[in-house]
Amino acid sequence: MNARFYIWSSVLVISLVTIGLAMRILALQEVPLSERLMFRGASCLFLVIAFARRQGLSLWPKSVKTQFFRSLLVGCALTLFSMSYNWLTASTVSVLSNIDVPLLVLLGSFVGIKASLRARAFSLISISFLVWFVSGLETQTQLFYGLTSLMTARFLLCFGYFFIKKSMNEENPAITILVPSLAIIFYGLMERIGVSPFAFKWAPELIFINVLSGVGMFGAYIATMQLYKLTNLASAEFPTLISSLVIQPVEAILFNVPLKANYFMPSIGFVMMSYLILNWKDKVTHVD
């Protein structure tokens, strides 16, 4: 591993932790979902435009149809993902959002991924750690809402895997980030018109936190694309798994709550199993 790998890995971990904590703070402050989506999308969009101009990249996709369908899917998924912070902690969302690693293997043929019986067994073991994690959460109505919105979001993103992979291969990096940015702005506007027509009274610190979530979104996309260029699948995805561990003590300190072993231990088990799955997928890619 070279210095660039560690730099971009750090950027990815910091970006994901920043997004999670920022979105949780905004949810606790009862900032409307529409405002969160629009501010986050607009902040990321500003950075995308600046990035495209500096790199001389076009902001018009080669396949408008593909990106249109991708925007509908990813916009809905990210909206549900953002909504889950109304009921779940940032740590819970971060851990459970990685379910797409074993889920993609279990879905297999539906998303164009070949999976052996061993890989599917690893995926089931990995998901069992998540079941252990969830069993430690306090049972309440809000937990059901949070898990339903989060799991639906991850399920949609699994089926959006085809569009994401297609975009990475066919479009420039600016388009890859532009589409989800515009998508959440659109969904935010629709939610504002249909659900929360009254403007929220913003405090300066909340504006800063929301903008920070957009910066984190941009940083996460850029870092992920750089890591895919630098290394294999397992190593590129590993920082995302690590972020789900890093965020737990940070959130405990920030919100002055204890770090519970029955949350942290299954998280470690899940990360280890997920890394084994990613390593297996990477070996298959190189064999083919």
N, C-alpha and C positions, 0 to 999 in steps of 0.2 A: 504494500500500500504506500502511495506517495503522499506528499504534503497536500496536494490538491484534493485528494479523496477525503482527508480528515477535515479540511476547511469546509468543503461542501456538505459533508456529513454534519458538521457542527451547525452550519447555516440551516440545514433541514430540521434538525432537532429543535433549535431555537425558534424557528418559524412555526413549527407545529405546536410547541408549548405555548408560544405567544398567542396563536389563534385560539387555542383551547381556553386559556385563562381569560383572554379578552372577551370572548363570547359568553363565558360563564358570568363574568362581572356584569356585562350589559344585561344579561337575562335577569340576574338578581336585582338589578336596578330598574327592572320592569320597562326597559326600552322596547318599544314595539318591534316585532319581527320585521316588519316592512322597512323600518328605519335602519335596522341592523344590516339587512341585505343590501339596501341601496348605498349606504355609506361604505360598506365593505367592498362592494362591486365597483363603485366609483373610484375609491382609493387605488384599488388594483388596476383599474382601467387607465388611470393617469400614469401609473408606472409602466404599463404595457406600451402606451403611446410613446413615452419618453424612450423606452428601451428599443422600440421598433425604429424610431427616428435615428437613434445613435448607431444602430446596427445596419441601417438601410434596408429594413425588412418591410414587405408589403403587409397591409392590414386587411387585404381582401382575400378570402380563402379560395383555393383552387376548386374545391367542391362545395358550393354553397348548400346544396341539398344535404350532404353528409353533416356539415356543421350545424345546419338548422335542426336536424333531428337530434344531434348531440346536445345542442343547447336546451332543447325541451327536456331531455332526459336528465342531464347534469343539473339543470336549473331546479327541477323538481326534487332531485336527490339532495342538493345542497340546501334547499329550503327546509326540507324535513330534518336534515342534519343539524341546521341552525336551531330549529324548533326544539330539538331534543335537549338543548341546554336549559330550557325552561324548567325541566324536571330532573335532569341528571347532572352530577358533578362533572367538571372538566376531566378528571381522572377516569371516571366511568366511561365517558364518551370516547376518550382516547384509547382505552383498552379494548372496548367492544367494537370500535370502528375498524379494528384490524381483523375482524372476522372474515373479511373478504379474501384473505390469504387462503385459509382452509376451505372457504365456501366456493372459491373459484375452482379448486381441485375437485370438490364433490360435485359441482355442477358439470364439470368436465366437458362433454361433447356440446353442451348448450352454448359455451363461450369459446369453443375451438381449442381447448386444452386437453391433451392426452394425459391420462392419469392411470397409474397401475393400482393394483389392489393394496400394495404397501403404502403408497402415497395417500390413498383414501383412508387407510387405517390411521396413519399419522394425523390426518385432518380431523378424524373423529376424536382422537385423543386430545388434539389441540382444542377443539370445541368443548370437550369435557372440562377443561380447565376454565373456560369461560362460564360454563354452567356452575362450577364451584365458586367463581367470582361473583356471579349474579345471586347465588344462594345466600351470600353474606350481606347482600343489600337489604335494607329495611323494606318489608312488603307494605306497599301502600298504592292508592289509586294513581298517584303521580308517577310512580315507577312504571306502571303499565303503559301510561301515555309516552313516557320517555323512551322505553325500550321499543315500543311499537314504531314510533317515528324514526328512531335510529336504525333499527333493523330493516325497515322498509327502504330507508335511504341507502344502506349498504347493499341491499338486494338489487336496487335499481342501478347502482354503480357497477355491480358485477355484470349486469347485462349491457352496461355502457362500456365495458372493457373493449369490445370490438371497435367502437367509435374512437376511443382514446388511442388505441394502438394504431388505428388507421390514420389518425391525425398526426401522431408522432412520426409516422413514416412518410406522409404526403405533404404535410403543411410545415411552415417554419415555426420556430418557438413562440413567436409573438401571437400567432393565430391560436396555438394550443392554449395560451393563457387568456387571450381576448374573449373567446367564446364563453367560458364559465363566468367571466366578469360581467359581460353583457347579459347573460342569462339570469344571474341573481338580481341585477338591477331591474330587469323586466318583471321577474316574479315578485320583487319587492313592491314595484309600482302596482301590480295587480292586487297584491295583498292589501296595499294602502287604500286602493279604491274600494275594494270589496269588504274589508274587515275593519280597518282602522283609519277612517278618513280624517281624523283630527291629528294635527302635527304635535309631536312630542317636544316639550321644552328642554332643550339640551343644555347641560352644564359643560363648560370648557373641557373638564377632565374626561367626560364621557365621549365627547367628540374625538379627543386624542386617542382614547382606547379603541374606538371604532375604526379610526383611520389606521391604527396599529394592526388591527385584525386584517385589513386589506393589504398592508405591507407584508404581513406574515403569509398571506395567501400567495402573493407574488413571489416571495422568497422561497416558499415551499415548492412551487412549480419550477422555478429556475434551478434550484438545487437538485430536484429529482431528475430533471433532464440532463444536468451536468454529470450526475452520478451514473446514469445509464450509459453515458459516453465513456466514462472512465473505467468502469468495472463490470462485473457480472451481475446477474439478477439478484442473487442472494445478498451480496455485499451492498448493492444499491438500495435494497428494501430494508436492510437491517437498521439504519438510523430511524426509520419510521417506527419500527418495533421498540427501539430504545427510548424514543420520545414518550411512549406510554408508561415507561418506568420512571423517567426523569420528572414528568409532570406531577406525579403523586406526592413526593416530598415537597415540591415547590408549592403546590396547592395547599398542602397541610400547613406550611409556614404562613402563606399569604392569608388564609382564612382562619388560622389559629385552630385547626382541628387535628386530632391525633392521626398518625399514619398507622392503619390497621394491618396486622399480619395476614388476616384472612382475605384481604384485598391484594396485598403486595405479593404474597407467595404464589397464588394461582396466576398472577400476571407474569411472574418469572417463568413459570412452567409453560405458559402459553407462548411467550417469546421464544423460548428454547425450541419448542415443537415447531413453531412457525418457521424458524430459521432452518431447521432440518428439511421442512417441506420446500422452502425456497432453494436450498442447496440441491435437492433432488431435481426440481424443475430446471435448474441451471445446467445440471449434468445432462439431462435429456436434451436440452437445447443444443449443447455442444456435440452430442452424439449424432443428432439428426443432421 
